[in-house]
Amino acid sequence: MDSEIARLDGAVKESVEQLQQIRRSLGEGEQGAILDAHKLMADDPSLLEGARNLIREELLNAEWAVRRVVRDMSEKLGSDGYLASGARTSTRWADRIVHNLIGEKPMVIALPDVEVVIVAYDLPTAEAAVLLSSGKVKGLVTDFGSKTSHTAILARALEIPCVVGAGQASEIAGPGDVIALDGGTGEVLVSPTRTRCSGSRRRARPPSRARPSCWGIAI
């Protein structure tokens, strides 16, 4: 029991240090402010103390205790609206803790020296903040997520076209595919024809932040 609590405390400390390192790399701006919300979650004692209580009272291991606390929190907050966004932030925080508990390294994506569109099942906010602030990412498509997620808000703040909740985009698109996307309509085209791509450009109405465009490489 004591050893599981010690593991939990160590993973939380490591998670906080990772967020602090990412936050320092972002500097000022909205992307940094969004990461501050995640740090507030890291400093919230309710999740940590709830997990500790489950370890003591139900003899759960640290990983399952963290998952149980977040699951219970998510069920109370529901799946829609602002409170649900807070629940998703809690889930991201729990994911980071669990990854550190089992010894998984944080996700690292090496961006090529070209303009890219990221197509992924999902993209954690902390990692998204680093990638989207690089200046190389010109679009983002995720299978999972909502317009109120921190990752989507971050993309809009940086004026990067973003389509979230796109279904099976990550299974359809492959590395090197040309991607066209419209952040306003949610349209995503994989390997579009030049005519279709040009049509998407003509429909754009600047200065819309969700302007459509075409880029060369999906990763």
C-alpha positions in Angstrom: 0.0 0.0 0.0 2.7 2.5 1.0 4.7 1.5 -2.1 1.8 2.2 -4.4 1.2 5.6 -2.8 5.0 6.3 -3.3 4.7 5.3 -6.9 1.7 7.6 -7.4 3.4 10.5 -5.8 6.5 10.0 -7.9 4.5 9.8 -11.1 2.6 13.0 -10.2 5.9 14.8 -9.5 7.3 13.7 -12.9 4.1 14.7 -14.7 4.2 18.2 -13.1 7.8 18.6 -14.1 7.0 17.6 -17.7 4.2 20.2 -17.9 6.4 22.9 -16.4 9.1 22.1 -19.0 6.5 22.4 -21.9 5.1 25.6 -20.4 8.5 27.2 -20.2 9.1 26.4 -23.9 5.9 28.2 -25.0 6.6 31.6 -23.6 3.7 34.1 -23.5 0.5 33.9 -25.5 -2.8 31.9 -25.5 -1.0 28.6 -26.0 0.8 29.1 -22.7 -2.4 30.2 -21.0 -4.1 26.9 -22.1 -1.3 24.9 -20.6 -1.7 26.9 -17.3 -5.2 25.3 -17.1 -3.5 21.9 -17.2 -1.1 22.9 -14.5 -4.0 24.0 -12.3 -5.3 20.5 -12.7 -1.9 19.1 -11.7 -2.1 21.3 -8.5 -5.6 20.2 -7.7 -5.3 17.9 -4.6 -8.8 16.2 -5.1 -7.7 13.9 -7.8 -4.5 12.9 -6.1 -6.1 12.4 -2.7 -9.0 10.5 -4.2 -6.5 8.1 -5.7 -4.6 7.7 -2.5 -7.8 6.9 -0.6 -8.7 4.2 -3.2 -5.2 2.7 -2.7 -5.6 2.6 1.1 -9.3 1.5 1.3 -9.7 -0.8 -1.7 -6.0 -1.9 -2.1 -6.0 -0.8 -5.8 -2.7 -0.3 -7.6 -1.8 3.3 -8.5 -2.8 3.1 -12.2 -6.3 1.7 -11.5 -6.8 4.2 -8.6 -6.1 7.2 -10.9 -8.4 5.8 -13.6 -11.2 5.2 -11.1 -11.1 8.7 -9.8 -11.2 10.3 -13.3 -14.0 7.9 -14.4 -16.1 8.9 -11.4 -15.4 12.5 -12.0 -16.3 12.3 -15.7 -19.6 10.5 -14.9 -20.6 13.3 -12.5 -19.7 16.1 -15.0 -21.4 14.5 -18.0 -20.3 14.5 -21.7 -21.5 17.9 -22.9 -20.7 21.5 -22.3 -18.1 23.4 -20.3 -18.0 20.9 -17.4 -17.3 18.1 -19.8 -14.3 20.0 -21.1 -13.0 20.0 -17.5 -13.5 16.3 -17.3 -11.5 15.8 -20.5 -8.7 17.9 -19.0 -8.7 15.6 -16.0 -8.5 12.6 -18.3 -5.5 14.1 -20.1 -3.8 14.7 -16.7 -4.6 11.1 -15.6 -3.2 9.7 -18.9 0.1 11.5 -18.3 0.3 10.2 -14.7 -0.5 6.6 -15.8 2.1 6.8 -18.7 4.7 7.8 -16.1 3.6 5.1 -13.7 4.2 2.4 -16.4 7.4 4.0 -17.7 6.1 5.2 -21.0 7.9 8.2 -22.5 5.9 11.3 -23.5 4.9 11.3 -27.2 7.4 13.0 -29.4 6.7 13.9 -33.0 9.6 15.1 -35.2 8.4 17.5 -37.8 10.0 17.6 -41.2 11.2 20.9 -42.7 8.1 21.3 -44.7 4.6 22.5 -44.1 2.5 19.7 -42.7 -1.0 18.7 -41.7 -1.2 16.5 -38.5 -3.8 13.7 -38.8 -4.2 11.7 -35.6 -6.8 9.8 -33.6 -6.3 12.3 -30.9 -3.7 14.9 -29.8 -3.0 15.7 -26.1 -3.2 19.4 -25.4 0.3 19.7 -24.0 1.9 18.0 -27.0 -0.4 20.0 -29.4 0.8 23.3 -27.9 4.4 22.5 -28.8 3.6 21.2 -32.3 1.2 23.9 -33.3 3.5 26.7 -32.0 6.3 25.4 -34.2 5.1 27.3 -37.3 5.4 24.1 -39.4 1.9 22.8 -38.8 -0.7 24.3 -41.2 -3.6 22.1 -40.4 -4.9 19.6 -37.8 -7.4 16.7 -38.2 -8.3 14.4 -35.3 -10.7 11.4 -35.3 -11.7 12.2 -31.7 -12.5 15.5 -29.9 -14.9 18.4 -29.9 -14.8 22.1 -30.8 -14.7 23.0 -27.1 -11.5 20.9 -26.4 -8.4 22.7 -25.4 -6.6 21.4 -28.5 -9.3 22.8 -30.8 -9.3 26.1 -29.0 -5.5 26.3 -29.2 -5.6 25.7 -33.0 -8.1 28.5 -33.4 -6.1 30.8 -31.3 -3.1 30.2 -33.6 -5.3 30.5 -36.7 -4.6 27.0 -37.7 -7.5 25.3 -39.6 -8.7 22.4 -37.5 -11.3 19.6 -37.9 -11.9 17.5 -34.8 -14.2 14.5 -34.4 -13.5 13.5 -38.0 -14.2 9.8 -37.5 -11.6 7.6 -39.2 -9.4 10.2 -40.9 -6.3 8.8 -39.3 -7.0 5.4 -40.8 -7.8 6.8 -44.3 -4.9 9.3 -44.6 -1.3 8.2 -44.7 2.0 9.9 -44.4 2.8 11.9 -47.5 -0.8 12.3 -48.6 -2.0 15.7 -49.7 -4.7 17.0 -47.4 -7.3 19.7 -47.9 -9.4 20.8 -45.0 -12.0 23.4 -44.1 -12.1 24.3 -40.5 -15.5 26.0 -41.0 -17.4 23.2 -42.6 -15.5 20.3 -41.2 -14.7 19.0 -44.7 -11.5 16.9 -45.0 -10.2 15.8 -48.4 -7.5 13.2 -48.9 -5.4 13.5 -52.1 -7.8 16.0 -53.7 -7.6 16.9 -57.3 -6.2 20.3 -58.2 -9.6 21.5 -59.3 -11.2 20.5 -56.1 -8.4 22.1 -54.1 -8.8 25.4 -56.0 -12.5 25.3 -55.4 -11.9 25.1 -51.7 -9.6 28.1 -51.8 -12.2 30.2 -53.7 -14.9 29.5 -51.0 -12.7 31.0 -48.3 -13.8 34.4 -46.9 -10.9 36.1 -45.2 -10.2 37.0 -42.4 -11.9 33.8 -41.2 -9.7 31.8 -38.9 -11.1 28.6 -40.2 -10.0 29.3 -43.8 -9.6 26.2 -46.0 -6.4 25.4 -47.8 -4.3 22.6 -49.2 -0.9 21.4 -47.9 1.5 18.8 -49.2 2.2 16.3 -46.5 0.2 14.5 -43.9 1.9 13.0 -40.8 
